[in-house]
Amino acid sequence: MNKKNGKIFTVIAIIVLVIGAVFGGAISDRIFGYKILDKIWPSLGNGNGGAGPVIQRVVTEESAVINSAEKVAPSVVTIGISTTQAIMHPSFNFNDPFGFFGGQQNPGNQFQQQQVNQDIGSGFILTKDGLIVTNKHVVSDSSAGYRVITYDNKEYKVQKIFRDPTNDIAILKINPDQPTSGSAEKLTPVVLGDSGNLKVGQFVIAIGTALGEFRHTVTHGVISGLGRGISAGSPYESSVEQLDNVIQTDAAINPGNSGGPLVNLSGQVIGINTAVSSQGQNIGFAIPINIVKTEIDNFNNTGQFSRPYIGVRYVLLDMNRALEYDVPTGAYVQEVISGSPADKAGIQNGDIITKIDGKKITGTDATSLSNLISPHKVGDTVQVEYWRSGNTKTVAVTLSEASQ
């Protein structure tokens, strides 16, 4: 190759590199050390107004969501209920104005007992031998029968239900070798993550049977809050649970999603979808998976849920509310459960519990009554300080085991 041809080749090579930098952006960053594309055509560059990294980021996030959803989907199940309901049936009313046939002329509508099967919630597979995690409020009706429908539409009868008496958690037991429809196949358990290091703004995915109808619905969003306190319930059941320290997310959680997994982009379950706000849009809540891990460890060791129980329903009073009503911060007792440890100790409706074993209840979820009670064991005695009509008293309360 002569010098002239060499120069031509060099010029062509430079032109190719420049064109690559103009349309890709990445070459200019790495070879030339500064953003040529931003200088030449900012609207297509990789700076603040550039489209390159935006497209790359969108593709990356989309791929992560898809991969995570595909990883977890085989472990997500639908929870169905079988119950007897009174169904109204219009009776036949023929034209017999004179009563010649001796029949009732206007019998109207009649009610008949009928077996009803309905999808009511979601869950996820915990172990290969058939343990399923869901919400307690999804399976709160002890008189009903429940079934589990897997990702591949196999149905299993729920043989036993273990309900957490304080948290909104339940574990269902099925026999993976005895499906009521389809042939037996191995179950695929989820991978549990760590909810202790979650950050606001972190991407998450919710999977479940939306509206009790659309199985394996996938939605995604971010964690929009941590340490929230809520009341959780189900439109299909009549129970309500008071929960503290839950995850708030804008990933769409609809009725029927309850009990399904909240998943990070690594495909790990970091929460149980529990409730949707009836007062706002794009607000859902999930129980942190670390709470579930503790419950599962306890269940594996004892074969049941055993939680300390004081026996009050309460509302937290933070500093603003306390100043407004000229009372101390703490847990305002709305109801004392008859026969509970609190009842036996003389605590009454309207009392404000201010301390547990000297630790203040400040009105935040981190120092709520349930969080200060939960580290204790059944049978422990705690010193409960409470405020009543301007006077402060301290009483010893022996924690019992909550009934289911």
C-alpha positions as CSV (number, residue, x, y, z in Angstrom):
1,M,0.0,0.0,0.0
2,N,1.5,3.4,-1.1
3,K,1.4,6.5,1.0
4,K,-1.4,8.0,-1.0
5,N,-3.6,4.9,-0.5
6,G,-2.6,4.9,3.1
7,K,-3.7,8.4,3.6
8,I,-7.1,7.7,1.9
9,F,-7.5,4.6,4.2
10,T,-6.8,6.7,7.2
11,V,-9.3,9.4,6.2
12,I,-12.0,6.8,5.6
13,A,-11.3,5.2,9.0
14,I,-11.6,8.6,10.7
15,I,-14.9,9.3,8.9
16,V,-16.2,5.9,10.0
17,L,-15.3,6.6,13.6
18,V,-16.9,10.0,13.6
19,I,-20.1,8.6,12.1
20,G,-20.1,5.9,14.7
21,A,-19.7,8.6,17.4
22,V,-22.5,10.7,16.0
23,F,-25.0,7.9,15.9
24,G,-23.9,5.8,18.9
25,G,-22.5,8.3,21.4
26,A,-20.5,5.6,23.2
27,I,-17.4,5.7,20.9
28,S,-16.9,9.4,21.4
29,D,-17.0,9.0,25.1
30,R,-14.4,6.3,25.2
31,I,-12.0,7.3,22.4
32,F,-12.1,11.1,22.2
33,G,-12.7,11.6,25.9
34,Y,-15.5,14.1,25.6
35,K,-19.1,14.1,24.1
36,I,-18.7,15.0,20.5
37,L,-22.3,14.0,19.8
38,D,-23.6,16.5,22.3
39,K,-21.6,19.2,20.6
40,I,-22.9,18.3,17.1
41,W,-26.5,17.3,17.7
42,P,-27.7,17.6,21.4
43,S,-31.2,16.3,20.6
44,L,-29.7,12.9,19.8
45,G,-26.8,12.9,22.2
46,N,-26.1,11.2,25.5
47,G,-26.3,14.2,27.7
48,N,-29.3,15.6,29.5
49,G,-31.3,16.1,26.3
50,G,-30.0,13.0,24.6
51,A,-32.0,10.0,23.6
52,G,-29.3,7.3,23.6
53,P,-29.1,6.6,27.4
54,V,-32.8,7.0,27.8
55,I,-33.4,4.2,25.2
56,Q,-30.7,2.1,26.8
57,R,-32.2,2.7,30.3
58,V,-35.7,1.8,29.2
59,V,-34.5,-1.4,27.5
60,T,-32.6,-2.3,30.6
61,E,-35.5,-1.8,33.0
62,E,-37.9,-3.5,30.7
63,S,-35.6,-6.5,30.4
64,A,-35.2,-6.7,34.2
65,V,-38.9,-6.6,34.8
66,I,-39.5,-9.3,32.2
67,N,-36.8,-11.5,33.6
68,S,-37.9,-11.1,37.1
69,A,-41.6,-11.8,36.3
70,E,-40.7,-14.9,34.3
71,K,-38.5,-16.1,37.1
72,V,-41.2,-15.8,39.8
73,A,-44.4,-16.5,37.8
74,P,-44.2,-20.4,38.1
75,S,-44.2,-19.9,41.9
76,V,-47.3,-17.7,42.1
77,V,-50.7,-19.3,42.8
78,T,-54.3,-18.3,42.9
79,I,-56.4,-19.0,46.0
80,G,-60.0,-20.1,45.5
81,I,-62.8,-20.5,47.9
82,S,-65.7,-23.0,47.9
83,T,-68.6,-22.0,50.0
84,T,-72.4,-22.4,50.2
85,Q,-74.4,-19.3,49.5
86,A,-78.1,-18.5,49.3
87,I,-78.9,-17.8,45.6
88,M,-82.1,-16.1,44.6
89,H,-84.1,-17.9,41.9
90,P,-87.3,-16.5,40.4
91,S,-90.0,-19.1,40.6
92,F,-92.3,-20.0,37.7
93,N,-95.5,-18.0,37.7
94,F,-98.1,-19.1,35.2
95,N,-101.4,-17.5,34.3
96,D,-104.1,-19.1,36.5
97,P,-106.4,-16.2,37.5
98,F,-109.1,-18.4,39.1
99,G,-106.9,-20.8,40.9
100,F,-108.2,-23.9,39.1
101,F,-104.9,-25.7,39.6
102,G,-104.7,-24.9,43.3
103,G,-101.2,-23.4,43.0
104,Q,-99.7,-20.3,44.5
105,Q,-100.6,-17.4,42.3
106,N,-97.6,-15.1,43.0
107,P,-94.9,-17.1,44.7
108,G,-92.3,-14.5,43.9
109,N,-88.5,-15.1,44.2
110,Q,-87.1,-18.1,46.2
111,F,-83.7,-18.6,47.7
112,Q,-81.8,-21.9,47.3
113,Q,-78.5,-23.0,48.8
114,Q,-75.9,-23.4,46.1
115,Q,-72.1,-24.2,46.1
116,V,-70.1,-21.3,44.8
117,N,-66.5,-21.4,43.7
118,Q,-64.6,-18.2,43.3
119,D,-61.0,-16.9,43.0
120,I,-60.4,-14.6,45.9
121,G,-56.7,-14.1,46.3
122,S,-53.1,-14.9,45.5
123,G,-50.2,-16.7,47.2
124,F,-46.8,-18.1,46.4
125,I,-45.1,-21.5,46.8
126,L,-42.7,-21.6,49.8
127,T,-41.5,-25.2,49.7
128,K,-41.5,-28.2,47.3
129,D,-43.5,-30.3,49.7
130,G,-46.5,-28.0,49.4
131,L,-46.4,-25.0,51.8
132,I,-48.1,-21.9,50.3
133,V,-47.9,-18.4,51.8
134,T,-50.8,-16.0,51.6
135,N,-52.7,-13.4,53.7
136,K,-54.7,-14.4,56.7
137,H,-57.6,-12.3,55.6
138,V,-57.8,-14.2,52.3
139,V,-58.5,-17.5,54.1
140,S,-60.2,-16.1,57.2
141,D,-63.5,-18.1,56.8
142,S,-62.9,-21.3,58.8
143,S,-66.1,-22.8,57.5
144,A,-65.2,-22.6,53.9
145,G,-63.1,-24.9,51.7
146,Y,-60.1,-23.5,49.8
147,R,-58.1,-24.6,46.8
148,V,-54.9,-23.6,45.2
149,I,-54.4,-23.1,41.4
150,T,-50.9,-23.1,40.1
151,Y,-49.3,-21.3,37.2
152,D,-49.9,-24.4,34.9
153,N,-53.6,-24.6,36.0
154,K,-53.2,-27.6,38.3
155,E,-55.7,-27.5,41.2
156,Y,-55.0,-28.7,44.7
157,K,-57.2,-29.0,47.7
158,V,-56.0,-27.1,50.8
159,Q,-55.6,-29.7,53.5
160,K,-54.7,-27.5,56.4
161,I,-54.4,-23.8,57.2
162,F,-52.1,-22.2,59.7
163,R,-53.2,-18.7,60.5
164,D,-50.9,-16.1,62.2
165,P,-53.0,-14.6,65.1
166,T,-51.4,-11.1,64.9
167,N,-49.9,-10.5,61.5
168,D,-51.9,-10.9,58.3
169,I,-50.1,-14.1,57.3
170,A,-51.3,-17.6,56.7
171,I,-49.6,-20.8,55.5
172,L,-51.6,-23.3,53.5
173,K,-50.6,-27.0,53.1
174,I,-51.3,-28.9,50.0
175,N,-50.2,-32.3,48.8
176,P,-48.2,-31.8,45.6
177,D,-48.7,-35.4,44.6
178,Q,-52.5,-35.3,44.7
179,P,-53.8,-32.5,42.4
180,T,-57.6,-32.5,42.0
181,S,-57.1,-31.7,38.3
182,G,-54.2,-32.5,36.0
183,S,-51.2,-34.7,36.7
184,A,-48.8,-34.2,39.6
185,E,-45.7,-32.1,38.9
186,K,-42.9,-30.7,41.1
187,L,-43.6,-27.3,42.7
188,T,-41.3,-24.4,42.2
189,P,-40.6,-22.4,45.4
190,V,-39.8,-18.7,45.4
191,V,-36.5,-17.2,46.5
192,L,-36.9,-15.0,49.6
193,G,-35.0,-11.7,49.6
194,D,-34.1,-9.2,52.4
195,S,-36.6,-6.5,53.2
196,G,-34.2,-4.9,55.7
197,N,-32.3,-2.9,53.2
198,L,-35.1,-1.6,51.0
199,K,-34.9,2.0,49.6
200,V,-37.6,4.4,48.6
201,G,-37.5,4.6,44.8
202,Q,-36.4,1.0,44.4
203,F,-38.2,-0.9,41.5
204,V,-40.6,-3.6,42.4
205,I,-43.1,-6.0,40.7
206,A,-46.4,-7.2,42.0
207,I,-47.9,-10.5,40.7
208,G,-51.3,-11.9,41.5
209,T,-54.9,-12.6,40.5
210,A,-56.2,-9.1,40.0
211,L,-59.8,-8.5,40.9
212,G,-60.2,-12.2,41.7
213,E,-60.4,-12.8,37.9
214,F,-57.2,-12.1,36.0
215,R,-54.7,-14.6,37.1
216,H,-51.0,-13.9,37.0
217,T,-51.3,-10.2,36.4
218,V,-48.0,-8.4,36.5
219,T,-47.6,-4.7,37.5
220,H,-44.5,-2.8,38.4
221,G,-43.6,0.5,40.1
222,V,-41.3,1.7,42.9
223,I,-41.3,1.6,46.7
224,S,-42.9,4.9,47.6
225,G,-42.7,4.6,51.4
226,L,-41.5,2.4,54.2
227,G,-42.7,1.9,57.8
228,R,-46.4,2.6,57.1
229,G,-49.3,1.6,59.4
230,I,-52.5,0.4,57.8
231,S,-55.7,-1.6,58.3
232,A,-55.8,-4.5,55.8
233,G,-58.9,-6.4,54.7
234,S,-60.5,-8.2,51.8
235,P,-63.6,-7.3,49.8
236,Y,-64.4,-11.0,49.8
237,E,-64.0,-11.5,53.5
238,S,-65.2,-9.6,56.6
239,S,-62.0,-9.4,58.6
240,V,-59.7,-6.5,59.1
241,E,-56.1,-6.5,60.4
242,Q,-54.1,-3.6,61.9
243,L,-50.6,-3.8,60.5
244,D,-47.5,-1.7,61.3
245,N,-44.2,-1.2,59.4
246,V,-45.5,-2.2,55.9
247,I,-44.1,-1.3,52.5
248,Q,-45.9,1.3,50.4
249,T,-45.7,1.0,46.6
250,D,-47.2,2.5,43.5
251,A,-47.2,-0.9,41.7
252,A,-50.9,-1.5,41.1
253,I,-52.3,-3.8,43.8
254,N,-56.0,-4.6,43.2
255,P,-58.5,-6.7,45.2
256,G,-57.4,-10.3,44.5
257,N,-53.7,-9.5,44.6
258,S,-53.7,-10.0,48.3
259,G,-51.2,-12.7,49.3
260,G,-49.2,-12.5,46.1
261,P,-45.5,-11.6,46.1
262,L,-43.9,-8.2,45.8
263,V,-40.6,-8.9,44.0
264,N,-37.4,-7.0,43.4
265,L,-35.6,-6.9,40.0
266,S,-33.5,-9.9,41.0
267,G,-36.6,-12.1,41.2
268,Q,-36.6,-12.3,45.0
269,V,-39.7,-11.9,47.1
270,I,-39.4,-8.9,49.4
271,G,-43.0,-8.6,50.6
272,I,-46.5,-10.0,50.6
273,N,-49.1,-7.8,48.8
274,T,-51.7,-7.0,51.4
275,A,-53.9,-4.0,50.7
276,V,-54.9,-1.2,48.4
277,S,-55.8,2.2,49.5
278,S,-59.5,3.1,49.0
279,Q,-58.7,6.8,49.4
280,G,-56.1,7.3,46.7
281,Q,-54.8,6.0,43.4
282,N,-51.5,4.1,42.8
283,I,-51.1,3.3,46.5
284,G,-50.7,-0.3,47.7
285,F,-49.1,-2.0,50.7
286,A,-47.1,-5.1,51.4
287,I,-45.9,-6.9,54.5
288,P,-42.0,-7.0,54.6
289,I,-40.7,-10.5,53.9
290,N,-38.4,-10.4,56.9
291,I,-41.5,-10.5,59.1
292,V,-42.6,-13.6,57.2
293,K,-39.2,-15.2,57.6
294,T,-39.5,-14.9,61.4
295,E,-43.0,-16.4,61.3
296,I,-41.8,-19.2,59.0
297,D,-38.9,-20.0,61.3
298,N,-41.2,-20.1,64.3
299,F,-43.7,-22.3,62.3
300,N,-40.9,-24.7,61.3
301,N,-39.8,-25.1,64.9
302,T,-43.2,-25.4,66.5
303,G,-45.6,-26.4,63.8
304,Q,-47.8,-23.5,64.6
305,F,-47.7,-19.7,64.9
306,S,-47.1,-18.6,68.5
307,R,-47.1,-14.9,69.1
308,P,-47.3,-12.8,72.3
309,Y,-50.6,-11.1,72.7
310,I,-51.7,-8.1,74.9
311,G,-55.2,-7.8,73.6
312,V,-56.0,-4.2,72.6
313,R,-57.0,-2.5,69.4
314,Y,-55.4,1.0,69.2
315,V,-54.5,4.0,67.2
316,L,-51.1,5.6,67.4
317,L,-51.0,9.2,68.6
318,D,-48.0,11.1,67.3
319,M,-46.7,14.4,68.6
320,N,-49.1,16.6,66.5
321,R,-52.2,14.7,67.6
322,A,-51.0,14.6,71.2
323,L,-50.5,18.4,71.2
324,E,-53.9,18.9,69.5
325,Y,-55.7,17.0,72.2
326,D,-53.4,17.8,75.1
327,V,-52.5,14.2,75.8
328,P,-49.2,12.2,75.7
329,T,-48.0,10.4,72.7
330,G,-48.7,6.7,72.6
331,A,-51.2,4.0,71.7
332,Y,-54.8,5.2,72.2
333,V,-56.8,2.1,73.2
334,Q,-60.0,1.8,71.2
335,E,-61.0,-1.6,72.4
336,V,-59.8,-4.0,75.1
337,I,-60.5,-7.6,74.1
338,S,-62.5,-9.4,76.8
339,G,-60.4,-11.9,78.8
340,S,-57.1,-10.7,77.3
341,P,-54.0,-9.9,79.3
342,A,-54.8,-6.2,79.0
343,D,-58.3,-6.8,80.3
344,K,-57.0,-8.8,83.3
345,A,-54.5,-6.0,84.1
346,G,-57.3,-3.4,84.2
347,I,-56.5,-1.4,81.1
348,Q,-59.6,0.2,79.7
349,N,-61.0,1.8,76.5
350,G,-59.7,5.4,76.2
351,D,-56.4,4.7,78.0
352,I,-53.2,5.8,76.3
353,I,-50.4,3.3,76.6
354,T,-47.2,5.3,76.7
355,K,-44.4,2.9,77.6
356,I,-43.6,-0.8,77.4
357,D,-40.7,-1.9,79.8
358,G,-39.7,1.8,79.9
359,K,-39.5,2.2,76.2
360,K,-41.6,5.1,74.9
361,I,-44.3,4.7,72.3
362,T,-43.7,7.9,70.3
363,G,-46.5,7.5,67.8
364,T,-44.4,6.3,65.0
365,D,-44.6,2.8,63.4
366,A,-41.0,2.0,64.5
367,T,-42.0,2.4,68.1
368,S,-45.6,1.2,67.9
369,L,-47.1,-1.0,70.6
370,S,-47.0,-4.1,68.4
371,N,-43.3,-3.6,67.6
372,L,-42.4,-3.3,71.2
373,I,-44.4,-6.4,72.2
374,S,-43.3,-8.6,69.3
375,P,-39.7,-9.3,70.6
376,H,-41.2,-10.9,73.7
377,K,-42.3,-14.5,74.1
378,V,-45.6,-15.9,75.3
379,G,-45.6,-16.0,79.1
380,D,-43.3,-12.9,79.5
381,T,-44.4,-10.2,81.9
382,V,-44.0,-6.6,80.7
383,Q,-44.4,-3.3,82.6
384,V,-47.1,-1.3,80.8
385,E,-47.3,2.4,81.6
386,Y,-50.6,4.1,80.6
387,W,-52.2,7.5,80.9
388,R,-55.8,7.9,82.1
389,S,-57.6,11.2,82.8
390,G,-54.4,13.1,83.6
391,N,-52.9,10.3,85.8
392,T,-50.1,7.9,84.8
393,K,-50.1,4.3,86.1
394,T,-47.9,1.3,85.6
395,V,-49.2,-2.3,85.6
396,A,-47.6,-5.7,85.0
397,V,-49.1,-7.6,82.1
398,T,-48.4,-11.2,81.4
399,L,-48.5,-11.9,77.7
400,S,-50.5,-14.8,76.4
401,E,-50.8,-16.6,73.1
402,A,-53.3,-15.2,70.8
403,S,-56.1,-17.5,69.7
404,Q,-56.8,-18.0,66.0
